[in-house]
């Protein structure tokens, strides 16, 4: 579980249920990060409510600070829980790309090779 997750609400209140949901979804992304990097990872989650022209939309934005890179993902929907789910999937893909880019050990190289073979 990612230890440092900062959740803020912009123009909206973040209740305990939503906070626990975001912590569980974003916190579980640490299983895609190598164990030696997990200590230095932290995430910022902004939950934003927009009322433009009478249409209500809710936005979830996640900024994840990793060594050597900052990953950002943003999604707007009518339901904040759906936005969190979509952002989680997008962030997972970005973390896997980060892992491919910064893989340096032979074990990681083998893992990436098997992953590419499964996709093909």
N, C-alpha and C positions, 0 to 999 in steps of 0.2 A: 504494500500500500504506500502510495506517495505520502510522505509525512507532512509536507508543507503545501497546503492548498488554501489559497485565500479566495473566499467567495464574497463578491459584492453585488448589490442590486442597485441598478440605476433606474430611477422612476418606478421602482417596484419594491415590495417587501419580500424578503427571503425568509420563509417560515422553516421550521425545523425539519419537516418532511422533505422539502425541496433540498435543503442543505445536506441531509443524509443521503439523498438520492445522488446528488452531484458528487459528493465525496466518495460514494461507492463506485460510481461509473468512472470518474476520472482517476480515482485512486488505484483502481485495478489495472490501469495502463502500465503500471510499473513492471508487470510480468513480461513486457516486451522490451524492457530496458535491461542492459546487462547488470549483474549484481554489483559490480565495482563502481558503477555510476549512480546507483540508486540514492546514495546519501546526498549527492549534490543537486538532485533534481527537485525543482519546485514549480508549482503551477498557480496561475492566476485565472480565476473564472469570473467573468462579468455577465450578469443577467440583466438585460436591458428591455424595457417596455417602450414601444413606439406607438404613438397615437397620431399618425399623419393622415390628414383628410378623413377622419372618422374611421379609418381602417386600423384595427389593433393588430400589431405584430410583436412577437417576443423573440429576442435575439439572445443567443448564447455564444459568447466569445471566450476561447481558451488560449492562454499564452503559456507555453511550457518552456522553462529555461533548462537547457541541457548544456553540458560542457561543449564549447565550440560552436553552439548554434541555439537559436531561439525559434521554436515552432509556434505558429499561430493558425488558428482555425476559427471560423465564424459561420453561424447558420441562423436564419430567421424562419420561424413558422408561427402558426396560430397557437400551438401548445408548447410550453417551455420544456416539458418532459421529452417530447419528440425532438426538440432542438438539441437537448443534451445527448440523446441517443445518437443522432446524426453526427454531432461534433465528436463524440467518442470514436465512432467508426473512422471518421476522417483523420483524427489524431493518431489512431492506431496505424493507419497507412503511412502517415508522415514519420512516425517513429521507426517503422520497418525500413523506410527509405534512408533515414538517418543512420540506422544500424548498418545497412549495406555500405553506405558511404564511408563510415568510420570503422569498419571491421578491420582489425589488425591481427588477431590471433588465428592460428590454424584451425582451432575449434570453430570459431565464428565463420571462417571461410568455408568449412565443410557444411555447416548448417545452412549457409546461404546457397551453396551449390545444390543441396538437397531441395531447398525451397524453390529454386528456379526450375529444377527438374519436375517437381510436382505441378507447377503452373503450366509447363509445356505439354 
